[in-house]
Amino acid sequence: MPVRTMSRFMVLLLPLLLGPLLVQRLAAQEVEIDSSSMTAIVAIGESIAEENCGRCHALGQTDASPHKEAPPFRVVVKRYRLEDLAESLAEGIVTGHPDMPVVAIKEDEIDAFLTYLGSLLPD
């Protein structure tokens, strides 16, 4: 993942990844997530997506969704702000495509899932 892309993700996801209290404590310091840590977080998020969503949604940059009414995640991440998705995921997404099951990702997995989704954004 290019460094400039990681910087954009860090700006968007730092509060989600580190939590508001930690961000306040670290406000005077520079916090940097190295590329190997970011790669690991994205891989965890992709695994969560595969387990919970992969039977319907395309997970990569070019593949087709197995379910014709389920948009590829590369499209989802362009349609919805990551912050909005975080709230929906925490509450449990109830509907998407008509036969989508209720999906509730564990609270401690949401940040990795969103980091993975953010990795699908174009540079």
Secondary structure as the mmCIF struct_conf table of DSSP 4:
data_model
#
loop_
_struct_conf.conf_type_id
_struct_conf.id
_struct_conf.beg_label_comp_id
_struct_conf.beg_label_asym_id
_struct_conf.beg_label_seq_id
_struct_conf.end_label_comp_id
_struct_conf.end_label_asym_id
_struct_conf.end_label_seq_id
HELX_RH_AL_P HELX_RH_AL_P1 VAL A 3 LEU A 18
HELX_RH_AL_P HELX_RH_AL_P2 PRO A 20 LEU A 26
TURN_TY1_P TURN_TY1_P1 ALA A 27 ALA A 28
BEND BEND1 GLN A 29 GLN A 29
HELX_RH_AL_P HELX_RH_AL_P3 SER A 35 CYS A 53
TURN_TY1_P TURN_TY1_P2 GLY A 54 CYS A 56
BEND BEND2 HIS A 57 HIS A 57
BEND BEND3 GLY A 60 THR A 62
HELX_LH_PP_P HELX_LH_PP_P1 ASP A 63 SER A 65
BEND BEND4 PRO A 66 HIS A 67
TURN_TY1_P TURN_TY1_P3 LYS A 68 GLU A 69
BEND BEND5 ALA A 70 ALA A 70
HELX_RH_AL_P HELX_RH_AL_P4 PHE A 73 ARG A 79
BEND BEND6 TYR A 80 TYR A 80
HELX_RH_AL_P HELX_RH_AL_P5 LEU A 82 GLU A 91
STRN STRN1 ILE A 93 ILE A 93
BEND BEND7 GLY A 96 HIS A 97
TURN_TY1_P TURN_TY1_P4 PRO A 98 ASP A 99
HELX_LH_PP_P HELX_LH_PP_P2 MET A 100 VAL A 102
STRN STRN2 VAL A 103 VAL A 103
HELX_RH_3T_P HELX_RH_3T_P1 GLU A 107 GLU A 109
HELX_RH_AL_P HELX_RH_AL_P6 ILE A 110 SER A 119
TURN_TY1_P TURN_TY1_P5 LEU A 120 LEU A 120
BEND BEND8 LEU A 121 LEU A 121
#
